[in-house]
Amino acid sequence: MDMIWENSYGATSVDAICERANVRKGSFYYFYKSKSDLAAAALEEDWKKVKVDLDAIFSPVVPPLERLKGYFDYNYRRLVRIKEECGAILGCPLFTLGCEISTQDEVLCKKVCEILQRKLAYFESAIRDAHALGLIDAPDPLAKARCLSALFEGTMTQARIQNSAEVLLPLYPSSLALLGAKAEESTSP
């Protein structure tokens, strides 16, 4: 997954994967029918790791708008750490891969869409809870979650293009504006 995220799906060959994993090509094909099947499995494994963090960030005991701030902060820190490790801001692995393969690989496209839907559910729950508390006006939390996801993913893509995590810093105030947060909520740190 790291090789695909750092370079691209097309530029990552089965030979390079086998070399990095220190396995023979025959062993690769024993476990996976194709590079696509391996990438789908890698996405699922990565999701399992990220889900642990998301469950904590979006815990129902955390106030709903703080969940969003926590998520944006988490992604900022993650991008900074990755830039220190590999020298570049890599953006969202799902969007990076999804943009590249969406018209070419049905297996991977399906997996990317599936995981993006799972992530969307976290936004939707925070928005639903914030609406219920009267912090925002969002009678259709799914629609607002889709808009917030578009804002987030677009910003992550800009961060990759500009090679700057700083692009993410205005995400929280922008999300509060998008959600129509009450004035006292939008001024809190």
Stockholm file with secondary structure:
# STOCKHOLM 1.0

chainA/1-189         MDMIWENSYGATSVDAICERANVRKGSFYYFYKSKSDLAAAALEEDWKKVKVDLDAIFSPVVPPLERLKGYFDYNYRRLVRIKEECGAILGCPLFTLGCEISTQDEVLCKKVCEILQRKLAYFESAIRDAHALGLIDAPDPLAKARCLSALFEGTMTQARIQNSAEVLLPLYPSSLALLGAKAEESTSP
#=GR chainA/1-189 SS CHHHHHSCTTTCCHHHHHHHHTCCHHHHHHHCSSHHHHHHHHHHHHHHHHHHHHHHHTCTTSCHHHHHHHHHHHHHHHHHHHHHHHSSCCCCHHHHHHHHHTTTCHHHHHHHHHHHHHHHHHHHHHHHHHHHTTSSCCSSHHHHHHHHHHHHHHHHHHHHHHTCGGGGTTHHHHHHHHHTCCHHHHTCC
#=GC SS_cons         CHHHHHSCTTTCCHHHHHHHHTCCHHHHHHHCSSHHHHHHHHHHHHHHHHHHHHHHHTCTTSCHHHHHHHHHHHHHHHHHHHHHHHSSCCCCHHHHHHHHHTTTCHHHHHHHHHHHHHHHHHHHHHHHHHHHTTSSCCSSHHHHHHHHHHHHHHHHHHHHHHTCGGGGTTHHHHHHHHHTCCHHHHTCC
//
